[in-house]
Amino acid sequence: MVNEYYSESLQRFNDLVKQRKRIFQLFSQTQTNFINFICREAPYQKRVSEFCDNFNRFSEQYPDLRGNDETRNELLKRVNMLNETLWSTVLDRKNVAVQERQSQTELMQNGWETREKSKLITFVAQLMELEFERFRTIV
């Protein structure tokens, strides 16, 4: 009876360790995916920097045209183009983020958490049964 108790207890503890490793691996993978998602390269700053560089270069090359109405209208046109480009990029990235979030929601809604909790409860209940049986055989 004692050997059976030890082997069964050892098996249940090994099951708990395996479950913990599985859960931590999934959490680690989820965290890595999230960090990669957050750290994706965004072209916003590149486009804004290019715009500023072009504007500064133009201002240095043609300082007398800065007060010209045509130059001002061209600059406003370019600002509007940059605005539209940035907004289209933002909307594209938003759509990708929404799709990514939906895939994560599906992962959470497929019952993974409930299954893992159920396994944990089963392992603990089996350990309690083993302890109870051991106590009953002693008394």
N, C-alpha and C positions, 0 to 999 in steps of 0.2 A: 504494500500500500504506500509506503514512504517513497519507494523508487518511482511509482506511478505518479505520486503527488509532485515529486521533483521534476520529472520529465514533462508532465502536463503544464506545470507552472512555467517552466523554462520555455515551452512552446508558446504559451500565451504572452510572456514578456517579449519573446522574439517577434511575435505578431504585432505587438504594440510598437516596437522599435521600427519594424518595416513600415507600418502605417505612418509613423511620425516622419520617416525619411521621405515617403511618397508625398506627404502633405507639404513638407519643406521644399521639396523639389518643384512642386507645382507653384508654390508661392514665389520661389526664387525665379522661376521662368516667367511668371506673371510680372514680377518686379522688373526683370530684364526687358520684357516687352514694353512695359510702361516707360522705362527710361529711354529705350530706343525711340519710342513714339514721341516723347517730349523733346528729345535731342535731334529730331529730324532737321535737316538743313532747311531753312526758310529763306527764300530769295528776296524777302522784303528789304533787308538792309542793303543788299547788293544793288538793288534797283534805286533805292533812295540815294546811296553813295554815288552811283553813276550820275544821277540827276544833279546832285550837288556839285560834283566834279565838272560836269559840262557847264553848269551855270557859272561856276567860279572861273573856269577857263575862258568862257565868253566874256565875262566881266573884266578879266585882265587884258584880253586881246582888244576889246572894243569898249573902253570905258565911256566914250562919248555917246554910245547908243543906249545906255541904261535909262535915260529919261525919255526916249522915243516912245510914242504911243504904239507903233507897230511892234516894237520890241516887247513892250509890256503885254500886248495881246498875244504874241507868240509864246511868251513865257507862261501866261495864264493857260493857253491851249496845252502846253506841255505839262503843266501842273495837273490839269484835268485828265490828260492821258495817263499820267502816273497814278492819279487817284483811281481811275477805272481799272488799270492793270493791277494795282494792289488789292482793290476790292474783289476782282475776279479771282485772284490768287487766294484771298482769305476765304471766299465762298467755296472754292475747290477743296481747300484744306479742311474746311468745316465739314463738307460732305464725307471726306475720307475719315475724319474723326468720328462722325456719327456712325458710319459703318463699322469702324473699329469698336466703338462702344456697344453697338448691337451684338457683335460677335462675343464680346465679353459678357454681356447680359445673358446671352443664350447659354454660355458656360455656367453661369451662376444659377440659372433657372432649370438646368437639366438634372438637378437633384444631387450633384456631387457632394455638397456639404451635408445633406441629409444622410446619404449613404455612409460617409465617413463617420458621422456621429453615431450612426447605428452600429457600425463595426466596433467603434470604441466602446460603446455601451455593452455590446456582446462580449468583448474581451474582458472587460471589468467584471461583468456578471459571471463569466466562467471562472475567473480568479476567485471571486467570492464563493462560488460553489465548491471549488477545490479546498479553500480554507475551511468551509463549513464541514465538508466531508472529513477532512483531516481532524478537525476538532471532535467530530462525532465518533471517529474511530478511537481517539484517545480517551474519551470519557466513557 
